[in-house]
Amino acid sequence: MSKRPRTTKKTKAPRAWQRMLSGRRLDLLDPSPLDVEMEDIAHGLARVARWNGQTKGAHIYSVAQHSLLVEAVARQKSPNLDRVGRLAVLLHDAPEYVIGDMISPFKAVIGNSYKAVELRLLAAIHVRFGLPAVLPESLQKQIKAADRGAAFFEATRLAGFETAEARRFFGPPPVFSTALERDYLVPWPAVTAETRYRERFVKLLRE
């Protein structure tokens, strides 16, 4: 009596896309600009915590609020930064609406394997909103400097760092007005962060 042939169980490919509240389905392996919506970005970033949530205040300090702070720092440091540059600054952490905010110590542990995914997402976001897929190096440096300046303020005002320690990691703080500091460094409720992020984006897009 002949034996029945053994059947092999098909392995199902793991899901590599996320469904957004807008109804879009964003593929992390091959993100399409057509699946990127500002409402999803603003909603997601307003609910992603900076510093792994280890910040002072009644609310998380969100990536949306951080992004607005970075854009304010960049504007103050470079008053002649054009609309494209300011929009690029505002969107610098936009991929985190999909992949979350990975803190620097964890990035050091896992290496740069996450970077390719992040860069693909950022390129799709840029194209969706009329920016170059890859920004000029000079603009990337401006964004990095503003990001580090914002991180200094967050570290010392919200995350428990001593000034000397923050200087070691983030460099000297940029000049920043007291009024702006009072506004941007008090954690907002998620709905406030979402609304202000979206409003700033719309204003820059229409300039």
N, C-alpha and C positions, 0 to 999 in steps of 0.2 A: 504494500500500500504506500503510495507516494505521499511524502509530507507536503503540507501546504506551505507555500512560500511565505517567509516572514515579511511582514510589512513594517516599514520604518515610519515612525511618527514624525510628521513634519514639524519643524521648529518655527514657531510664529515669530516674525520679526518684532522686536520691541518698538513700542510707540515712540516716535521722535517728534511729535507735534503737540502743540497745546491749543486747546480751544479757548478763545477769548469771549468776553461777555458781549462784544459786538457781533459775535457769530463767526468771526474769522477763525481760520485754523492755520496757525503759523508753524511751519516745518523748520525745526532747528538745524537740520542737515542741509537744507536748501531753501532758506527763507526768501520769500518773494516780497518785493516792495508792495505789491497789490494786497498783501495780507496784513499790512501794517496800518494801524489806525491810531490817531492821537488820543482818542478817548480811552483806548486800552492802555496806552503808555502812561497817561496821567493817572488813571485809576490804579494801575499796578504799582507805579513808583511811589505813590502816596501811601502805600501799604507795605512797602519794603523798608525795613529798619536799617539805618546806618549803625556801625559799631556793634553789630549783633544784638542791638537793643540795650546795650550797656551804657545808657545815657540818662541824665537827670531829667525830671519833668513828668507831668501827668500823661504825656503822649510819647510815642516813639519819635525819634528824629528821623524823618523819612528821607529817602533818596530824592524825592521830588523837591523837598525843602532845601536839601543840600545842593541840588542842581541850580535852584534859584539863587542861592548864596554864591555859588561859583560864578554864575553869570554876573551878579552884582559886583563881585571882586574884580572880574575881568573888565567890566565897564569902567570901574573906578581907576584901575591901573592903566587901561588903554582906552581913553575916551574916544579915540578915532577908529576903534574897532567897528567894522561895517556890519550891516544886518546879517549877512551870511556868517560872519565870524561869531556874532552873538548867538545866532540860532544854533550853530555848531557847539558852542559852549553849553547852551541849555540842554542839548541832546547828548552830551558826552557820556552820560551813564544810562542812556535810554535802554540798552540791551538788558539791563537789570530788571525790567518789567517782566522779562521771561525767565532769566537765569538767577535772579536774586542778587543781593550784594555779598560777594565773597570777600571776607575780611583779609587784609594783607598777610597776617600770619598763616592763614589756611592756604592762601595762594603759594606761600613759600614751601608749605608741606607737599602740595600736589604738583608743583612745577607749573609749566605753561600749557598743559594739555587743554585747559578750558579756553585758552586765548583764541584759538581758531574759530570756535563757536561764537565767541563774543564779537570778533571782527566781522564775521559773516553777517551777524545780526545788525551790527552798526552800519555796515555798508548798505544793507537793504533799507534801513531807516533813513539814511542820508539820501539815497536815491528817491525814496518815497516823497521826501519833502524838498527836493530840488537842490540838494547839496552834492558835492563830489563824493563818490564812493570812498575815496581815500583823501583825507585833507592834506593840504600843503604842510610840510614839516614845520614851518614857522608858526602856523596856526596851532598845530599840535603842541608845540612848546608853550605857547601862550595859555592854552587850556590846562596843560600840566601844571604850570606855575600858579594859575588861579585855583586849581584843584588842591594843591598843596597848601596854599594860603588859607583856603576854607577849612581844610583838615586841621590846621593849626588852631584855628578859632574853636572848632568843634571839640577838639581834643582837650583844650584847656578849660573851656566853658561848660562842656557837657559830659565829657568822658573820663574825667578824673586825672588827666595828665598834669604833671608839674610843668611849668614854663620851660625849664632847661631841658627836660625830657622831650617835650614837643619840638623844641628847636632842633634837637638831634635828629629826629625822624622826618620833620617837615620843613626845616629851614626857618628863617626869620619870618615873622608875620608881616603881611602887607599893611599899608596904611588903610584904615577902614573907619568910617564915621561911626560915632557912638550911636546915632539914631538907627543906622542900618544894622549895627550889631545887636541892638535891643530887639529889633524886629526879627531878623533872620536866625537868631540864636536862642529863641524861645520856641520849643517844639509846638507845632500846630496840630490840631485835630486832622485826621485824614481827609475829611471833606474840604477843609480849608486849603491844605497842601494841594489836593487835586485841582480845586478851582483856580488857585493862583498860578499853578503850573500851566494849566490849559489856557488861561487868559494871557499869560506872558507869551506863550507860543503863538497864539492867534495874533497878538500885537506885532510880534517880530515878523510873522509870515506876511502881514499886510503892509509893512513899511516899504 
